[in-house]
Amino acid sequence: MLMALPVLTAAVAVLAFTNTVALAVAGSLVWGVAMGIQESTLRATVADVVPSGRRATAYGLFAGVVGAASLAGGALTGGLYGYSIPVLITVVVVIQVLALVLLAATRAMRR
């Protein structure tokens, strides 16, 4: 399920940052699907890998890291949006390809 996240996130950038309302709405819908997968899957993963006595701390750290990454990503997106939308889309797609490669490599190492 996690392998779908980088693909969906790249699709959001391609769809949402257009001049077409229908594509922007489609991008928003894809974003909702990606967030639903991310929120449920990653929280369940924390529960699976962290002992019950440390889950509260793990969820707090998880929320802090996700929040900081969201802040950094939002700042990058805003800066690139003001600079060039095609560059923004390219950067998002490249980052998501790298995320997919990293996720695949991590999964291969765990096997």
PLY file of the C-alpha trace (Angstrom):
ply
format ascii 1.0
element vertex 111
property float x
property float y
property float z
element edge 110
property int vertex1
property int vertex2
end_header
0.00 0.00 0.00
2.84 2.39 0.79
4.22 1.97 -2.74
1.12 3.80 -4.01
1.88 6.96 -2.00
4.72 8.38 -4.12
2.75 7.65 -7.29
-0.37 9.34 -5.93
1.59 12.32 -4.61
3.29 12.85 -7.98
-0.13 12.64 -9.64
-1.44 15.32 -7.26
1.23 17.77 -8.41
0.56 17.06 -12.06
-3.22 17.38 -11.66
-3.63 20.11 -9.06
-1.30 22.73 -10.51
-3.14 23.20 -13.78
-5.47 25.86 -15.15
-8.31 23.35 -15.48
-10.82 23.20 -12.65
-11.74 19.55 -13.30
-8.08 18.47 -13.11
-7.52 20.54 -9.97
-10.55 18.85 -8.36
-9.20 15.46 -9.46
-5.87 16.40 -7.85
-7.66 17.23 -4.61
-9.47 13.89 -4.68
-6.22 12.02 -5.30
-4.66 13.97 -2.41
-7.49 12.77 -0.15
-6.85 9.16 -1.17
-3.11 9.56 -0.52
-3.72 11.10 2.90
-6.13 8.31 3.82
-3.53 5.68 2.91
-0.74 7.54 4.68
-2.61 8.27 7.89
-3.97 4.77 8.38
-1.01 2.74 7.14
1.78 4.67 8.85
-0.03 4.86 12.19
-0.69 1.13 12.03
3.00 0.58 11.26
3.99 2.52 14.37
1.66 0.31 16.41
3.20 -2.82 14.86
6.85 -1.96 15.46
6.74 -0.14 18.81
6.11 -1.93 22.12
2.83 -0.89 23.77
4.58 0.91 26.64
6.33 3.29 24.22
3.56 3.90 21.69
2.51 7.27 23.08
6.06 8.55 22.71
6.36 6.99 19.26
3.11 8.59 18.08
4.27 11.94 19.46
7.59 11.68 17.64
5.79 10.53 14.50
3.45 13.53 14.64
6.38 15.89 15.24
8.40 14.57 12.33
5.39 14.57 9.99
4.54 18.12 11.07
8.08 19.40 10.53
8.28 17.66 7.15
4.90 19.14 6.17
6.13 22.60 7.12
9.31 22.17 5.06
7.38 20.69 2.13
4.81 23.48 2.23
7.54 26.12 2.29
9.32 24.47 -0.65
6.05 24.14 -2.56
5.12 27.77 -1.91
8.53 29.00 -2.97
8.54 26.95 -6.13
4.94 27.92 -6.92
5.97 31.56 -6.91
9.00 30.78 -9.06
7.66 28.36 -11.68
4.83 25.84 -11.67
6.57 23.51 -14.18
9.66 23.49 -11.92
7.40 22.78 -8.92
5.81 19.81 -10.67
9.22 18.50 -11.77
10.69 18.78 -8.26
7.69 17.01 -6.70
7.83 14.19 -9.27
11.61 13.76 -8.80
11.26 13.68 -5.00
8.49 11.08 -5.28
10.55 8.91 -7.66
13.38 9.05 -5.11
10.92 8.14 -2.34
9.70 5.16 -4.36
13.27 3.97 -4.96
14.12 4.37 -1.26
10.98 2.51 -0.22
11.70 -0.33 -2.66
15.31 -0.57 -1.46
14.20 -0.60 2.17
11.68 -3.34 1.50
14.29 -5.39 -0.37
16.72 -5.07 2.55
14.09 -6.26 5.05
13.52 -9.47 3.07
0 1
1 2
2 3
3 4
4 5
5 6
6 7
7 8
8 9
9 10
10 11
11 12
12 13
13 14
14 15
15 16
16 17
17 18
18 19
19 20
20 21
21 22
22 23
23 24
24 25
25 26
26 27
27 28
28 29
29 30
30 31
31 32
32 33
33 34
34 35
35 36
36 37
37 38
38 39
39 40
40 41
41 42
42 43
43 44
44 45
45 46
46 47
47 48
48 49
49 50
50 51
51 52
52 53
53 54
54 55
55 56
56 57
57 58
58 59
59 60
60 61
61 62
62 63
63 64
64 65
65 66
66 67
67 68
68 69
69 70
70 71
71 72
72 73
73 74
74 75
75 76
76 77
77 78
78 79
79 80
80 81
81 82
82 83
83 84
84 85
85 86
86 87
87 88
88 89
89 90
90 91
91 92
92 93
93 94
94 95
95 96
96 97
97 98
98 99
99 100
100 101
101 102
102 103
103 104
104 105
105 106
106 107
107 108
108 109
109 110
